[in-house]
Amino acid sequence: MNLHAPAVSDRFVPLHALVWRPEPGSNANLRSWTLERPRPPLASPAQQRTLLAADWLADVGSAAREALVESLQPSSMKAGEQILHQGAQATAWHGVASGAVRLNSVSASGRQLSTALVAPGEWFGEGVAGDLPEACSAHAHVDSVVVSLRADALRRLTAHHADLRHALLRWSSARQSAWMQAVVEAASAPLSQRLAACLLDLGQRFGQPQDEGFRLALPLTQTDLAQLVATSRQRLNQGMQDLRRIRVLDTQDGQLNVLSTEVLQRRAGLFG
């Protein structure tokens, strides 16, 4: 059995306030223990289920899932609070337990772009796996609960759980493919198709079904949406006016309501 001293931040905490905790992934017969602060609960049971329901975790066994949950550090973030800084050294991998996180980056010309919205159950900050700088900044788009997996914990978990390691490789590959597809669409697809596809994607992850469409249960400014579609606000307004004219979109009361998912799918080119 190996015993580890508390982290520097815990050394001035009264000894009775610390607890011995097993290192996640350590062998049960040769277990390592660390003296540390008691951890707050990960999140609500519903938020835990959301995190563990991610598609990439489908083939991960219960032992690896339990070790992953034990290693996560939760944080409550207020809307607008910064989580990652573009160019800073990546130190952890992050998942959204509730709310939404906005990823944005600054181009070489100084232009700021919103590259994605991360929904509950989704993860970001994968630069930590390659010891790379953060590729983008991240802010809480609304009040959110974000969990973090430190680099040392990630290395330990993947060393002890092959199923988790393989799942992360598949997740990373799918993530890269999605980014490449987004780049190709931004360069070649017309605005009407990009806008329809963006609304469908947001509806799938943040929408609330109603009648033949859905309501986006997420506050989005025109600037937010324009950056996600890679266009100007002026051109976005024209595209949204086209959708209103054919009675696909309603933007009353500051909310986006899609009136027909089927028509929007046709406009996105999903039916050939």
N, C-alpha and C positions, 0 to 999 in steps of 0.2 A: 504494500500500500504506500502511495506517495502522498505527502502533505505539502501544500503550497502556501506561502505567505499571502496575506491579503494584498490587493492592489494598492498602489500609492494613495489613491483617493479614499481608501477605506482605513488607512493606518491610524488616523486620528479619531476614528469612531470608537466609542467604548466597547471593550471586548465582549460584554454581554449582549451588545446589539448586533454582533456578527453571528453567522451560522456556517457550519461546514456543509458544503454542497459538492456532490460528485461531479467530476468533469463529464459532460455529455460525450457519449461514444467510447468512454474508457471501458476496458474489459472488467466484467463483474468480479473476476477472481484476482485481478491486479488493478484495483480501481484507484484513481487519483482524486484527491479531495482538495478543495480550495476554500479558504476562510474568506467570506465576503458578506456584504450587506444582504439582508433579506430582499428578495425581488418583489416588486409589485405584481399583481396578477397580469398575465399576458394581455388579456382583453376579455370581453364578455364571451360566454360560450358560443353565441351566434357568430361573433367575429372570428373566433378560433375555427369554427366550421367553415366560414368563408375562406380563410387562408388555406385550409387543408383540402378544400374542394377544387383547387386549381387543377386544370387538366394535366399539367406536367407531373403532378404528384400521384396520378392514378395508379402507377405501377410500383410505388414506393411502399415498402412494408411498414408495419406498425412500429417496429423498433426504431427505424430511422425517423418516422414521423414524430414519435415521442421525443427523441433526442433533438430534433429540429425545434419543436415547440419549447423545450427546456432551455434552448440556447437563445431564443429571441428576446430582445429588449424592447418593450413598448414605450411609445411617447405620444402624448396628446399634443397636437399641433393646431394652432389657431389659423384661420383663413389668412393667407398672405405670408405666413411664417416660412422662412427659407430653411430647406432641409439639406440641399447639396449646392456646392459652388462649382461652376464650370472651371476646369483646370486644376482644382485642388486634388490632392492625392486621395484616391478612394480608400476608405477604411472599413466600410461595411456594405452589406447588401440589404435592400429594404423592401418591405411588402406593405401594401395598404390593407389595413383591417377594416376601416370604415372611412367614408368621405371620398375625396378625390385629390390627386396630386398632379400638378401641371409641370411638365418638363419643357424647358426652353433653353435656347442656346443663342449665342451672339456670333454672327458671321465675321469673317475677316474685315468686311467693310463697316462693321459696327451695327449692323441691322439685327434686331432682336426677333427671334422666331419662336413661337410655341410649337414644339414638335410632337407633343402627345399629351393626352390626359390618361392618367393611370387610375383604374377603377379598383374597388375592393376585390381582394383575391389575386391581384396582379402585383408584379415585382419590378424593381428598377435598381439601377446603380451597379450593373454587372461588371464595371471596370475593376472592382475589387478582386475578381477571380484571376485577372491577369496582372495585378499590381500596377494598374494604369491610372492616369488622372481621370477625373470625372469628365465625361463627354458633354454633359449639359448641366444646367442648374435645375433645381427642383424646389417648388413652393407648394404649400398646402393651398389647393384651390378653394376649398371650404374647410370648416373645422373637421379635422381628421385624426384617426389613430393610425400611427405608422409603427411598424416593428422593424428592428434592425438586427442583422446577423453579422457580428464582427468578423474580420478577416481570419483571425486565429481560430475562431469557432467554426468557420466555414471549412478551413483546411482540416481541422480535426474530424468534423462530421464526414467529409468526403473520403477521408482516409479509412474510416471505420465502417462506412456504409456504401458498398458498391452500387446498390440500387439507387441511392440518392445521387451519387456521382454521375451515373448514367442518365438519370432524369435531368440533371442540370445541363449536361451536354446537349440533350435533345431540346431543352428549353432555349438554350443559347442559340442553337442552330435555327429554330423556328423564329426566334427574335430577329436574327440577322436577315432571314428570308423576308420577313414582314417589312423591315426597314428598306431593303432593296426594292420590294414591290412598291412601297410608298414613293421612293425616289423616281422610279420609272413612271408611275402614274402622274406625279407632279410635273414631269417633263413632257409627257405625251398626251394625257387625257384632257379633254375639254373641261372648262370650269363646271358646266352643268353636271357632268358625270362625277367629277371630284366632289362637288358639294353634296350630291345625292348619296354617294358612297360614305362620305364623312357623317352625314346625318344618320344613316343606317347603322354605322358602327357605334356612334354615340347612343343611339336608341337601344341597341343590343346590350350595351354595358351599363347605361344609366337611365334608360327609358322605363316608363310605367305604361303598360298597355291600356288602350282605351279605344272602344269601337273598332274601326278598321285600321287604326294607326297607333300612335303612342305619344306621350308627353315626356319631354326631357326634364327630368327632375334634377336639374343642375343649372346654376346661374352661369350664363355665357354672354359676354359682351360681343359686339360685332367685331371688335379687334381680336378677341380670342378665336372666334370662328374663322375670321379671315386668315389668321396665321396658321390655323390647323389645315385650311384648304390651300395654303400657299398662294394667296392672292391679295389684292388691295381691298380696303373697305368699300371703295366705290364699285368695283367689279362684284364684290360679294353682294352688295345691295341689289345690283341688277339681277344676279342669279336668284336671290330670294324673292324678288318681285315676280320673276318668271314662275316660281313655284306657287306663289300666292294666286297668280292669274289662272293657273290650271287647277286651283283648289286642292293643292297637296299640302300646303303649309299655312299655318295660322300663327301669328306672333302677337296676339293680343295679350295684355296684362304682363308684358315683359317675359313671357314664356314661349318656348318653341313647341308647337303642337303639330305633329305630322298626321294628316287626316287620312292618308292611304299609304300603307306600307308597300302594297303591291305596285302602285304607280311609281313610287320612289325607287323600287327595285328595278323596274323597267328603265327608268331614267339613268340608273347607275350601270346599266348594261348587263344585269345579272340574268336576263332571260334571252340572251343572244341577240 
